[in-house]
Amino acid sequence: MKRTINFALTSIDGVAERLENVRWKNDGGLTALCPVHDDHRNSLSVTVGDKGRPIFHCHSGCSYDEIIDALRDASSSPSDASRKKPVRAKAKPSDGMKRAHFVGPNTPKPDFEDILGRKPEATYRYANPQDRTVGYVVRMKGKDGKRFYQITPWRDGDGTLRWLIEDFAKPRPLYGLAELGQAEDDEPVLVVEGEKAADAAQSLFPSHIVISWHGGARAVRHSDWLPLQGFDVVIWPDADEPGVEAAEDIARTLRSVGAASVKIVELPDILPKGWDLADEVPEGVDIKALVRNAKPSEENLTNFLLSAKTLAGLDIPPRDMIVVPFIASNSINLMYARRGLGKTWVGLTLAKAVALGEDFLAYAVPEARPVLFIDGEMPLADLQTRVKAIGAGDIDNFEILSSEILHRDLHALNINREEDRELITAMLDRMAEEGRKPALIIIDNLSSMRMGVEENDNSALDLILLWLLSLRHKGYAILLVHHASKSGDQRGASRLEDLLDTTIKLSPAAEPSDAGASLELEFTKTRGVIPQPAHLTLHLVEDDDDVLEWDFGQAHKMAPQDHTLRAIYNGSEGDGSVPFEKQKDLTKATGLRPPAISKHLAYLRRDELVDKGSLTVTDGGKARLANLFPGETFE
């Protein structure tokens, strides 16, 4: 008997409306939570077949019939959650509410008058490149001029859609992405300031795709300009100083994301101050000629100069320490060892520690942060076994990109290829947009992820180094896992070490254990504070719960505040001779933020390890330090 399918399920858009946690892929397909089983991670893949019909595959084994039945039940009437009238809500998202990153084409528009209390002057729909609505910008007339509101979709605990007066997720989407998504490769882009100007410019320049951003001249950096990568772009500034400065900011950003070309329109002096393309064109001004004659933006290095006085006065927060004191945000790090020594075990246990906010070996992890582990060669079954063995099977913010799944369903990643570097960067951008930006990225390992090149060729490494630098400047900490050479040093081109913040060498333990992996860990390069202890002997053992962990011979379990205790003892000179005078001085010595320092001091003073009235270690604190660091003297 031939099965019948609800008409709404014959298109991938109709399917997407009835799935949870939908994530679109570059090929137009998607992944989502499977509606059949109790799915905690996206195990359902939906692709588009030759006839445009969706094709379903559950990686957990649910059958096609089961998936269709579940989707048909969810869409049995037009009164399902996705078709309910949006509920008015002016408040911030409450507990349990989740951002809907887009809504389907059949979702009703918000009732703007109901949400805002009066009729808006204008509304502007923001969409993604697949033309799915991501929210609206609403212009209202206020007593002191125009006011703008962002209205975005959210879902409460039962799936009901609610439109909230809540900003777009940052980086914000551009205005005009739907048209950009349908563009031909050679279509030029015109960037203007403001949605009203963009709508007017689209009529004036039908041969261009017109793009704008929300928030005005000073909000350029809050938008995601990556979609303009590869396009020829002309920027039309507003006729005032902030408009020109914004155009220059956009030009710099577009060059950094890889726009094919960037030009800026030179405005004639006869234009009134603040004039834009939504205003009446003055007589004698040929706007089409101005676009044709736009000049390439100058990569003028003088625009980037800072005086020492300006730099000193900038409010630049210190780099967060992910693992104190040797893995910071915005850092590139290397860990290398001979084959089969246990470097993947070290990488996985490090990922677990950061994801949970637990100490890694003898080093403090101040807070739990998301981690991405990119696997380059391990069979999925072995990877699963190791994750379970270290007790990481229930951690949500420890995400893994498996080489076996990629090889089976896409292709093996090779970071020598520009296309694969772009794939990883696009994934990271999507994760950041969804609030899942990893603080630490572990790539295991460098050799398997860059097949087909001579490892000793410094020139072949350059493009990868530039890519790693771009990730570091976006705030990521990266740990590259690599092989050692026969001599015991890191294998391959020496230029790799030039950019590194920290290098960790793993070597066979002098006295190996019969229980499992045994190795020596030492730091061969660090920037700033040298980790203490600078050398550890590690043995992989089972604890009382049969979970694998590293035994490194510490007499007492070290707590995060113990590193702060040690920094207080060492004082401002690092040798215990000059105590700190102010609590804020500890932020530089430890890499921790002031709230964490305050929390640690509260613990240390409660346990009478630090004097209540000063930053002085008590005799009890010195005794604890002597137990924790038996090779050092604390007098």
QUIQUI-V897195 format. One record per backbone hydrogen bond with DSSP energy under -0.5 kcal/mol. CO is the residue of the C=O (numbers start at 1). NH is the residue of the N-H. E is the energy in kcal/mol with one decimal. If there is no record, write none. Layout:
CO | NH | E
CO | NH | E
This chain:
6 | 9 | -2.2
7 | 10 | -1.9
8 | 11 | -0.7
11 | 15 | -1.8
12 | 16 | -2.4
13 | 17 | -1.6
15 | 18 | -1.5
16 | 19 | -1.3
20 | 33 | -2.3
23 | 31 | -2.1
25 | 28 | -1.9
29 | 25 | -3.0
30 | 46 | -2.8
31 | 23 | -2.6
32 | 43 | -0.6
32 | 44 | -2.2
33 | 20 | -0.5
34 | 39 | -0.5
37 | 39 | -1.7
41 | 43 | -0.6
43 | 45 | -0.5
43 | 59 | -3.2
44 | 32 | -1.9
45 | 57 | -1.9
46 | 30 | -2.5
47 | 49 | -0.5
47 | 55 | -3.1
49 | 52 | -1.8
53 | 49 | -3.3
55 | 47 | -2.3
57 | 45 | -3.0
57 | 59 | -0.6
58 | 61 | -1.6
62 | 58 | -0.6
63 | 67 | -2.1
64 | 68 | -2.6
65 | 69 | -2.5
66 | 70 | -2.2
67 | 71 | -2.5
68 | 72 | -2.9
69 | 73 | -2.3
70 | 74 | -1.8
71 | 75 | -1.1
73 | 76 | -1.0
77 | 80 | -1.2
80 | 83 | -1.9
80 | 84 | -0.6
81 | 84 | -0.9
81 | 161 | -0.7
87 | 163 | -0.8
89 | 165 | -0.7
94 | 97 | -2.1
98 | 155 | -2.6
99 | 101 | -0.7
103 | 133 | -0.7
104 | 107 | -1.4
110 | 112 | -1.4
111 | 115 | -2.4
112 | 116 | -2.9
113 | 117 | -1.5
122 | 139 | -3.2
124 | 137 | -2.4
126 | 134 | -2.7
126 | 135 | -1.3
128 | 131 | -2.5
132 | 128 | -2.1
133 | 103 | -2.0
135 | 126 | -2.9
136 | 151 | -2.9
137 | 124 | -2.6
138 | 140 | -0.5
138 | 149 | -2.2
139 | 121 | -2.4
139 | 122 | -1.5
140 | 142 | -0.6
140 | 147 | -2.7
142 | 145 | -1.3
145 | 142 | -2.5
147 | 140 | -3.5
149 | 138 | -2.9
149 | 151 | -0.5
150 | 152 | -0.5
150 | 166 | -0.7
151 | 136 | -2.5
152 | 164 | -2.6
153 | 100 | -2.2
154 | 162 | -3.4
155 | 98 | -2.5
156 | 159 | -2.0
160 | 156 | -1.9
161 | 87 | -1.3
162 | 154 | -2.4
162 | 164 | -0.6
163 | 89 | -0.7
164 | 152 | -2.2
164 | 166 | -1.9
172 | 224 | -2.8
174 | 176 | -0.6
174 | 177 | -0.8
175 | 212 | -1.8
176 | 180 | -1.6
177 | 181 | -2.5
178 | 182 | -0.7
179 | 182 | -0.6
180 | 183 | -1.4
184 | 187 | -1.5
188 | 209 | -2.3
189 | 234 | -2.8
190 | 192 | -0.5
190 | 211 | -2.7
191 | 236 | -3.3
192 | 194 | -0.7
194 | 198 | -1.9
195 | 199 | -2.4
196 | 200 | -1.9
197 | 201 | -2.7
198 | 202 | -2.0
199 | 203 | -0.9
200 | 204 | -1.5
201 | 205 | -2.6
205 | 208 | -1.9
208 | 210 | -0.6
209 | 190 | -2.6
211 | 192 | -2.4
212 | 175 | -2.6
213 | 194 | -0.6
216 | 219 | -1.9
217 | 220 | -0.6
219 | 222 | -1.2
220 | 223 | -1.6
222 | 171 | -0.5
222 | 172 | -3.2
223 | 225 | -0.8
225 | 228 | -1.8
226 | 229 | -2.3
228 | 231 | -2.0
231 | 233 | -0.6
231 | 260 | -1.1
231 | 261 | -1.2
232 | 189 | -2.7
233 | 263 | -2.3
234 | 191 | -2.8
234 | 236 | -0.5
235 | 237 | -0.7
235 | 265 | -2.7
238 | 240 | -2.1
239 | 274 | -2.8
240 | 244 | -2.1
241 | 245 | -2.5
242 | 246 | -2.4
243 | 247 | -2.0
244 | 248 | -1.9
245 | 249 | -2.2
246 | 250 | -2.7
247 | 251 | -2.4
248 | 252 | -2.2
249 | 253 | -2.3
250 | 254 | -3.1
251 | 255 | -2.2
252 | 256 | -1.7
253 | 257 | -1.7
254 | 258 | -0.8
254 | 259 | -2.6
255 | 258 | -0.6
258 | 230 | -1.8
261 | 233 | -2.7
262 | 297 | -2.1
263 | 235 | -2.7
264 | 295 | -1.7
265 | 267 | -0.7
268 | 271 | -1.4
272 | 275 | -2.0
275 | 239 | -2.0
276 | 279 | -2.0
282 | 285 | -1.7
284 | 286 | -0.6
285 | 287 | -1.0
286 | 290 | -1.9
287 | 291 | -1.7
288 | 292 | -2.3
289 | 293 | -2.4
291 | 294 | -1.3
295 | 264 | -2.8
298 | 300 | -1.8
299 | 301 | -0.8
300 | 303 | -1.8
301 | 304 | -1.8
302 | 305 | -1.0
307 | 311 | -2.8
308 | 312 | -2.5
309 | 313 | -1.4
310 | 314 | -0.7
311 | 314 | -1.1
314 | 316 | -1.5
315 | 317 | -0.6
320 | 322 | -0.6
320 | 329 | -2.8
323 | 326 | -0.8
323 | 327 | -2.6
327 | 322 | -2.4
327 | 323 | -2.1
331 | 478 | -2.6
332 | 501 | -3.5
332 | 502 | -0.8
333 | 480 | -3.1
334 | 504 | -3.1
335 | 482 | -2.6
336 | 506 | -2.6
337 | 484 | -1.8
338 | 341 | -1.5
342 | 346 | -1.8
343 | 347 | -2.5
344 | 348 | -2.8
345 | 349 | -2.4
346 | 350 | -2.2
347 | 351 | -2.3
348 | 352 | -2.4
349 | 353 | -2.3
350 | 354 | -2.4
351 | 355 | -2.4
352 | 356 | -2.0
353 | 357 | -1.5
353 | 358 | -2.2
354 | 369 | -2.3
359 | 361 | -0.7
360 | 363 | -2.3
363 | 360 | -2.4
364 | 324 | -3.0
364 | 366 | -0.5
370 | 439 | -2.3
370 | 440 | -1.3
371 | 399 | -2.8
372 | 374 | -0.6
372 | 442 | -2.9
373 | 375 | -0.8
373 | 401 | -2.6
374 | 444 | -2.8
378 | 404 | -0.5
379 | 383 | -2.3
380 | 384 | -2.7
381 | 385 | -2.2
382 | 386 | -2.2
383 | 387 | -2.4
384 | 388 | -2.4
385 | 389 | -2.3
386 | 390 | -1.7
387 | 392 | -2.5
388 | 391 | -1.6
389 | 548 | -3.1
392 | 395 | -1.4
394 | 396 | -0.6
395 | 398 | -0.6
397 | 371 | -2.9
397 | 399 | -0.6
399 | 373 | -3.0
400 | 402 | -0.7
401 | 375 | -2.5
402 | 406 | -2.0
403 | 407 | -2.7
404 | 408 | -2.0
405 | 409 | -2.8
406 | 410 | -2.7
414 | 417 | -2.3
417 | 421 | -1.9
418 | 422 | -2.5
419 | 423 | -1.8
420 | 424 | -2.1
421 | 425 | -2.4
422 | 426 | -2.8
423 | 427 | -2.2
424 | 428 | -2.4
425 | 429 | -2.4
426 | 430 | -2.3
427 | 431 | -2.6
428 | 432 | -2.5
429 | 433 | -2.3
430 | 434 | -1.7
431 | 436 | -3.5
432 | 435 | -1.4
439 | 477 | -2.1
440 | 372 | -2.5
440 | 442 | -0.5
441 | 443 | -0.6
441 | 479 | -2.9
442 | 374 | -3.2
442 | 444 | -0.6
443 | 445 | -0.5
443 | 481 | -2.9
444 | 376 | -3.1
445 | 449 | -1.3
447 | 450 | -1.0
449 | 415 | -3.0
450 | 453 | -0.7
453 | 455 | -0.7
454 | 457 | -2.0
455 | 493 | -2.8
456 | 458 | -0.9
457 | 461 | -0.8
458 | 461 | -0.6
458 | 462 | -0.7
459 | 462 | -0.9
461 | 465 | -2.4
462 | 466 | -2.4
463 | 467 | -1.9
464 | 468 | -2.7
465 | 469 | -2.4
466 | 470 | -2.1
467 | 471 | -1.9
468 | 472 | -2.3
469 | 473 | -2.5
470 | 474 | -0.8
471 | 476 | -2.0
472 | 475 | -1.8
475 | 330 | -0.6
476 | 331 | -0.9
477 | 441 | -2.9
478 | 333 | -2.7
478 | 480 | -0.5
479 | 443 | -2.6
479 | 481 | -0.5
480 | 335 | -2.8
481 | 445 | -0.6
481 | 446 | -3.0
482 | 337 | -1.5
483 | 491 | -2.4
485 | 488 | -1.4
489 | 485 | -3.8
493 | 496 | -0.9
494 | 497 | -1.4
495 | 498 | -1.3
495 | 499 | -0.6
496 | 499 | -0.9
497 | 500 | -0.8
502 | 334 | -2.4
503 | 524 | -2.0
503 | 525 | -1.2
504 | 336 | -2.3
505 | 522 | -2.1
507 | 520 | -3.5
509 | 512 | -0.5
517 | 540 | -2.9
518 | 509 | -1.0
519 | 538 | -3.4
520 | 507 | -2.0
521 | 536 | -2.4
522 | 505 | -3.0
522 | 524 | -0.6
525 | 503 | -2.5
526 | 528 | -0.5
534 | 523 | -1.2
536 | 521 | -3.3
536 | 538 | -0.6
538 | 519 | -2.4
539 | 541 | -0.7
539 | 551 | -3.3
541 | 549 | -2.9
543 | 546 | -1.8
547 | 543 | -2.4
549 | 541 | -2.9
549 | 551 | -0.5
550 | 552 | -0.6
551 | 539 | -1.7
559 | 562 | -1.8
559 | 563 | -0.6
560 | 563 | -1.0
560 | 564 | -0.7
561 | 565 | -2.3
562 | 566 | -2.2
563 | 567 | -2.0
564 | 568 | -2.4
565 | 569 | -2.2
566 | 570 | -2.4
567 | 571 | -1.6
570 | 574 | -0.6
570 | 575 | -0.6
570 | 576 | -3.3
571 | 574 | -0.8
577 | 579 | -0.5
578 | 572 | -2.2
578 | 573 | -0.6
582 | 585 | -1.1
583 | 586 | -1.6
584 | 587 | -1.2
584 | 588 | -0.5
585 | 588 | -0.5
585 | 589 | -1.2
586 | 590 | -2.2
587 | 591 | -2.0
591 | 321 | -1.0
593 | 596 | -0.7
593 | 597 | -2.0
594 | 598 | -2.5
595 | 599 | -2.0
596 | 600 | -2.6
597 | 601 | -2.7
598 | 602 | -1.9
599 | 603 | -1.8
600 | 604 | -2.7
601 | 605 | -2.7
602 | 606 | -1.9
603 | 607 | -2.1
604 | 609 | -3.2
604 | 610 | -1.0
605 | 608 | -1.1
609 | 618 | -2.1
614 | 616 | -1.0
616 | 611 | -2.8
618 | 622 | -2.3
619 | 623 | -2.1
620 | 624 | -1.9
621 | 625 | -2.3
622 | 626 | -2.2
623 | 627 | -1.6
624 | 628 | -2.2
625 | 629 | -2.7
627 | 555 | -0.6
629 | 632 | -2.1
